[in-house]
């Protein structure tokens, strides 16, 4: 998944940023709760290439679920 080619990473980043903002947490706070650095949180929110393990940690802390599924093809 590469954000420079229109992949889903920018979408993940927006969902994560919105969920963090809704809780009133800073990037530092989310990083602390997810055992990640603030720069890592910033990279995720920018839509940079990150691991699924990092996404899973953040999703768990924010009470989010992410899933992989095949696109519906007509």
C-alpha positions in Angstrom: 0.0 0.0 0.0 1.6 3.2 -1.2 0.0 6.5 -0.5 1.7 8.1 -3.5 -0.4 5.8 -5.8 -3.8 6.6 -4.4 -3.8 3.7 -1.9 -5.9 3.7 1.3 -3.3 5.1 3.6 -4.4 8.7 3.5 -7.9 7.4 4.3 -6.6 5.5 7.3 -4.8 8.6 8.4 -7.9 10.8 8.3 -10.0 8.3 10.2 -7.3 8.0 12.9 -6.8 11.8 13.1 -10.6 12.3 13.4 -10.9 9.6 16.1 -8.0 11.1 18.0 -9.4 14.7 17.7 -12.8 13.4 18.9 -11.2 12.2 22.1 -9.3 15.5 22.5 -6.0 13.7 22.5 -2.8 15.1 21.1 -0.5 13.0 18.9 1.7 12.7 22.0 -1.2 11.3 24.0 -2.2 8.8 21.4 1.4 7.7 20.9 1.8 7.2 24.7 -1.4 5.1 24.9 -0.4 3.0 21.8 3.3 2.7 22.9 4.4 4.6 19.7 6.3 7.8 19.2 4.7 11.1 18.3 6.5 11.1 14.9 5.0 7.7 14.1 1.5 9.0 14.8 2.3 12.0 12.6 3.4 9.6 9.8 0.3 7.5 10.1 -2.0 10.6 10.0 -0.1 11.9 6.9 -0.8 8.6 5.2 2.8 7.5 5.0 3.6 3.9 4.5 3.3 2.1 7.8 3.0 -1.4 9.1 -0.3 -3.2 9.8 1.1 -3.9 13.3 1.3 -0.1 13.9 -2.3 0.4 12.5 -3.5 -2.4 14.8 -2.0 -0.8 17.9 -3.6 2.6 17.1 -6.9 1.1 16.2 -7.1 -0.9 19.4 -6.4 2.2 21.5 -9.0 4.3 19.6 -11.6 1.5 19.6 -11.5 1.2 15.8 -11.5 -1.8 13.6 -9.9 -2.1 10.3 -10.3 -5.0 7.9 -9.1 -6.1 4.5 -11.6 -7.2 1.9 -11.8 -7.7 -1.8 -13.2 -4.9 -3.8 -16.6 -5.7 -5.2 -16.1 -6.1 -8.9 -19.1 -6.0 -11.2 
